[in-house]
């Protein structure tokens, strides 16, 4: 089957009230679960409820993935280093929530990352997540300094699970300040864990830990249904 880059124009648009069933988990034999479809609200919300998220390049069709192992952060594993405690205590950055979602997601798309050629946060992704933000599903945290957006992060909140998507920093530790502030706020409000998707050194330094996909999906089923 031949796929064209980006969303399939012939795939039906689903609003947030509708759900789509991805392949059964018993048939998952690698990280890629499905290919194709679109980024309409119903499709995206269905994916997150089933432990799946879109991750694809500018020249790819939409690729739906569920990595194994998964990276998660729990309330009791969140790590705030002594240096970050000082930064937060001294209000080096002013932290806000949902004040400039557009600035955050575009900042995540534009920031250059070591070892990466380009970004997976395409115009399709930006449009889709801005739509989910307007609908109240996706949230951002911003770190400001001298009146300028210095860094931030964003992700999707469903039930008692926050699915982190991306973060960026234009100034030292700005993304950490935004993320740690948001994480503490989420945990204070009863979120059971943060899904960080793919483990890396940066996330592990913030308290991330690896979990098998099966164990992750078991937890997801429990907590994503809670309100």
Buried (B, 14 or more C-beta within 10 A) or exposed (E): EEEEEBBBEEBEEBEBEBEBEBEEBEEBEEBBBBBBBBBBBBBBBBBBBBBBBBBBEBEBBBBBBBBBBBBBBBBEEBEBEEEBEEBBEEEBBBBBBBBBBEBBBBBBBEBEEEEEEEBBBBEBBBEBBBBBBEEEBBBBBBBBBEEEBBBBBBBBBBBBBBBBBBBBBBBEBBBBBBBBBBBBBBBEEEBBBBBBBEBEEEBBEBBBBEBEBEEBBEBBEEBBEEE
